[in-house]
Amino acid sequence: MNDLPADLTSGDDERAENAIPVISKMGSAAIPLLLELTRSEDVDARWWAVRALAASPHTRTVDLIPLLSDSAPEVRAATALALCHHPHEDAVGALIHALADEDALTAGLAGNALVKIGSPSVPHLLKVMEEAPTGIRALVLRTLSEIRDHRAIPMMMKCLGEESALLQYWAQEGLEKLGLDMVYIKP
């Protein structure tokens, strides 16, 4: 176990990647060590710690949530991806906030994690649709279309009339995924 942190932080991606299955097999005993590593000053060490946490079935979602606020965009993105592997509605608020991340990859992965969480995300996403700027609304609408929850239909219908082609596209996609792929004509 003592060599595993050294393997993760060695700077050798292959060596670090090979350490992850060994760490996962250690079970919950490895989690405190990995969480400690997420507080390292070295961005690469934090990234690999999050990568190992994502692979462990013993990782708790609650332990990942604070890492969405890391100063490094690559760590935030890795955390959003880790939450795709450990989805839980406890993360909805932090993931909603991450949809506005300055790093587009992190924002997109946060949307993917919300899709994995599914229906519990929908009320929060609908609220964001009412308040957010167009760029974030497009990501939210993509997320809603992937979740395929009927509560989003009124919002999708409303977005069909938006000036933004991106919002119109995701509204149409969402309606099609819900089996509502008909032609809409304004009287």
C-alpha positions as CSV (number, residue, x, y, z in Angstrom):
1,M,0.0,0.0,0.0
2,N,2.9,2.4,0.7
3,D,4.0,2.3,-3.0
4,L,0.6,3.0,-4.4
5,P,0.6,6.7,-3.8
6,A,4.1,6.8,-5.3
7,D,2.7,4.9,-8.3
8,L,-0.1,7.3,-8.8
9,T,2.1,10.4,-8.5
10,S,5.1,9.0,-10.4
11,G,4.5,11.1,-13.5
12,D,4.4,7.8,-15.4
13,D,0.8,7.4,-16.7
14,E,1.1,3.7,-17.4
15,R,2.5,3.0,-13.9
16,A,-0.3,5.1,-12.4
17,E,-3.0,3.4,-14.5
18,N,-1.7,0.0,-13.5
19,A,-1.9,0.9,-9.9
20,I,-5.6,1.7,-10.1
21,P,-6.9,-1.9,-10.2
22,V,-4.7,-2.8,-7.2
23,I,-6.1,0.2,-5.3
24,S,-9.6,-0.8,-6.2
25,K,-9.0,-4.3,-4.9
26,M,-8.0,-2.8,-1.5
27,G,-11.6,-1.8,-1.0
28,S,-12.6,0.9,1.4
29,A,-9.2,0.9,3.1
30,A,-7.8,2.9,0.1
31,I,-10.4,5.6,0.2
32,P,-8.9,7.8,3.0
33,L,-5.5,7.6,1.3
34,L,-7.0,8.8,-2.0
35,L,-9.0,11.5,-0.3
36,E,-5.8,12.7,1.3
37,L,-4.2,12.8,-2.1
38,T,-7.0,15.0,-3.4
39,R,-5.7,17.7,-1.1
40,S,-2.2,17.6,-2.6
41,E,-0.7,20.8,-4.0
42,D,0.2,18.9,-7.1
43,V,-2.5,19.1,-9.7
44,D,-1.4,15.8,-11.3
45,A,-1.6,14.0,-7.9
46,R,-5.1,15.3,-7.4
47,W,-6.2,14.3,-10.9
48,W,-4.9,10.7,-10.4
49,A,-6.5,10.5,-6.9
50,V,-9.9,11.4,-8.5
51,R,-9.2,8.9,-11.3
52,A,-8.7,6.2,-8.7
53,L,-11.7,7.2,-6.7
54,A,-13.8,7.0,-9.9
55,A,-12.7,3.4,-10.4
56,S,-13.4,2.3,-6.9
57,P,-16.8,0.9,-6.1
58,H,-16.2,2.0,-2.5
59,T,-16.2,5.7,-3.3
60,R,-19.0,7.7,-1.8
61,T,-20.5,10.5,-4.0
62,V,-20.4,12.8,-1.0
63,D,-16.6,12.6,-1.0
64,L,-16.4,13.6,-4.7
65,I,-18.8,16.6,-4.5
66,P,-16.3,19.1,-3.0
67,L,-13.7,18.2,-5.7
68,L,-16.0,19.9,-8.3
69,S,-14.7,23.2,-6.9
70,D,-11.0,22.3,-7.4
71,S,-8.9,25.2,-8.7
72,A,-7.7,23.0,-11.6
73,P,-10.1,22.5,-14.5
74,E,-8.7,19.0,-15.2
75,V,-9.5,17.9,-11.7
76,R,-13.0,19.4,-11.9
77,A,-13.5,17.5,-15.2
78,A,-12.2,14.3,-13.7
79,T,-14.5,14.8,-10.8
80,A,-17.6,15.3,-13.1
81,L,-16.6,12.1,-14.9
82,A,-16.2,10.3,-11.6
83,L,-19.7,11.4,-10.7
84,C,-20.9,9.7,-13.8
85,H,-19.6,6.5,-12.2
86,H,-21.0,7.3,-8.8
87,P,-24.3,9.1,-9.6
88,H,-26.4,10.1,-6.6
89,E,-29.0,12.9,-6.2
90,D,-26.8,14.4,-3.4
91,A,-24.6,15.7,-6.2
92,V,-27.3,17.5,-8.2
93,G,-26.8,20.9,-6.7
94,A,-23.0,20.9,-7.2
95,L,-23.4,19.5,-10.7
96,I,-26.0,22.2,-11.6
97,H,-23.4,24.8,-10.5
98,A,-20.8,23.0,-12.6
99,L,-22.9,23.4,-15.7
100,A,-21.7,27.0,-15.7
101,D,-18.0,26.0,-15.3
102,E,-15.6,28.1,-17.4
103,D,-14.1,24.8,-18.6
104,A,-16.5,23.5,-21.3
105,L,-15.4,19.9,-20.7
106,T,-16.3,20.1,-17.0
107,A,-19.6,21.6,-17.9
108,G,-20.4,18.9,-20.4
109,L,-19.4,16.1,-18.1
110,A,-21.5,17.7,-15.3
111,G,-24.4,17.4,-17.7
112,N,-23.6,13.8,-18.4
113,A,-23.5,13.1,-14.6
114,L,-26.9,14.7,-14.3
115,V,-28.2,12.4,-17.0
116,K,-26.9,9.4,-15.0
117,I,-28.7,10.7,-11.9
118,G,-31.8,11.1,-14.0
119,S,-35.3,12.2,-12.8
120,P,-34.2,13.7,-9.5
121,S,-32.2,16.3,-11.6
122,V,-35.2,17.4,-13.6
123,P,-36.8,20.0,-11.3
124,H,-33.4,21.7,-10.8
125,L,-32.6,21.7,-14.5
126,L,-36.0,23.2,-15.3
127,K,-35.3,26.0,-12.8
128,V,-32.0,26.7,-14.5
129,M,-33.8,26.8,-17.9
130,E,-35.8,29.8,-16.6
131,E,-32.8,31.8,-15.3
132,A,-29.6,30.9,-17.2
133,P,-28.0,32.5,-20.3
134,T,-28.5,30.7,-23.7
135,G,-25.2,28.8,-23.6
136,I,-26.0,27.1,-20.4
137,R,-29.6,26.6,-21.4
138,A,-28.5,24.7,-24.4
139,L,-26.4,22.3,-22.2
140,V,-29.3,22.0,-19.8
141,L,-31.7,21.2,-22.7
142,R,-29.3,18.6,-24.0
143,T,-29.2,17.1,-20.5
144,L,-33.0,17.1,-20.3
145,S,-33.4,15.5,-23.7
146,E,-31.1,12.7,-22.6
147,I,-33.0,12.1,-19.3
148,R,-36.3,11.8,-21.2
149,D,-38.5,13.0,-18.5
150,H,-42.0,14.1,-19.5
151,R,-41.9,17.0,-17.0
152,A,-39.6,18.7,-19.5
153,I,-42.1,18.7,-22.4
154,P,-43.5,22.2,-21.8
155,M,-40.0,23.7,-21.6
156,M,-39.0,21.8,-24.8
157,M,-42.1,23.1,-26.6
158,K,-41.3,26.6,-25.5
159,C,-37.8,26.3,-26.8
160,L,-39.0,25.3,-30.2
161,G,-39.9,29.0,-30.6
162,E,-36.6,30.4,-29.4
163,E,-34.3,32.3,-31.7
164,S,-31.3,30.1,-30.8
165,A,-30.9,27.3,-33.3
166,L,-29.1,25.3,-30.6
167,L,-32.0,25.5,-28.3
168,Q,-34.4,24.6,-31.1
169,Y,-32.2,21.6,-32.0
170,W,-32.1,20.2,-28.4
171,A,-35.8,20.8,-27.9
172,Q,-36.6,18.8,-31.1
173,E,-34.2,16.1,-30.1
174,G,-35.7,15.8,-26.6
175,L,-39.3,15.7,-28.0
176,E,-38.2,13.0,-30.5
177,K,-36.7,10.9,-27.7
178,L,-39.9,11.2,-25.8
179,G,-41.8,9.9,-28.8
180,L,-43.3,13.3,-29.6
181,D,-41.6,13.7,-33.0
182,M,-44.5,15.4,-34.8
183,V,-44.6,18.5,-36.9
184,Y,-45.5,21.6,-34.9
185,I,-47.3,24.3,-36.7
186,K,-48.0,27.7,-35.2
187,P,-51.6,28.7,-35.9
